[in-house]
Amino acid sequence: MALDLVWTKRAVEGYERIVEYLIENFTDIEVENFINESSMFFDLLKDFPDILQRTAIHKNLHRGPLNKFTIVTYRVKPRKKQIELINIRGSRQKPVNQKPVTG
């Protein structure tokens, strides 16, 4: 049985940033390919919620690549029969917790 996919505000904003970047810097075909690839990944995720590696610290938290340029973080909520998309970001972006190097 497939789980429901729930998007957090952060995940929606991250996905939109990626699509906007692609629209500004790539062709319509590449944007469409990303959207289709994402859609197929999310459909697969609903049926196979353990498709990406679990994090070492949190039992139901998973993180990994949607493709070679996009990282997805999500939480499986088995009791609610949900997958909560927490974050989607381009792999070329700085991690949120990383401080800029000064000097």
N, C-alpha and C positions, 0 to 999 in steps of 0.2 A: 504494500500500500504506500502510495506516494505521500510525502509530508508536504504541508503548506509552506510556502516561502514568504517570509516577512522581511521587508526592507526597513532598516533604520534610516533616520534622516542622514546620518553620516555616509551610509552606503549609497544612498540616492545621489548625494552631492558628489561623492567620489566618482561614481559612474558617469554622471553628467559632465564632470571635468574632463574625463578621458574622452568622451564623445566630442566635446567642444574642441579639445586639442586636435583630435583626428580631423574634424571638419576644417579647422584652420590650416593644417599642415599636410593633409593627404587628400587623395581623390575620393569621390563619392563611393566608388567600388570598395575601397579599403574601409571606409566607415561602415558601409553595409555589411562587409565581411565580419567586422568586429561585432556588430550588433547581432548578426546571425550566430556567430560562434558563441557569444555570451548566452544567447537564448538557449542554444543546444546544451551548453554546460549547465545552466540552471535547471533545465528539464531533467538532465541526467542526475544532478545533485538531489532533486526531490525523491528519486527512486533509490539512490545510493548515497546516503548522507555521510558515509565514512570514506568517500572517495579521496579526500585530501587528508594529510597527516594531522593527527592530534598534536596539540601543543603539550609540552612536558609538564607545565604547571597546572593547567585547567583541563579537567576531564572531558568536557563536552565542547571545547573550543578547538576549531580546526583552522589551519592556515596553509595556503599553498597557491600555486599558479593556476589562473584561468587559462592563460597562454603565456608565452615567454616574456610579455611586457606588462602583465596585469596580475596583481596579487589579491586574493580574496581571503577575508577572515569571516568566519561564521560560527554560530553556536547551535548545537543540536539540542532541542528541547523535546525529548521523547514523550513526556507526559502530556504536553500540549499538542503533540504531533506536528511540530513546527521546526523549521530551520530559520534562524534569525541571521540575516546578512548584516554583519557589523560594519565591515569596511571593504571598499574596493578601491584600489589605487594603482597607478602606473608604477611599475618596478623601477623606473628611472627617477621617481620622486624621492626626496629625502624622507627617511622615516620620521614619524611624528615626534618621537622622543629624542632624536638626535639634535644636539646643539651645534651651531655653526662653529667652525674652527677659526680662531682668531690668532693673529700673531704676525 
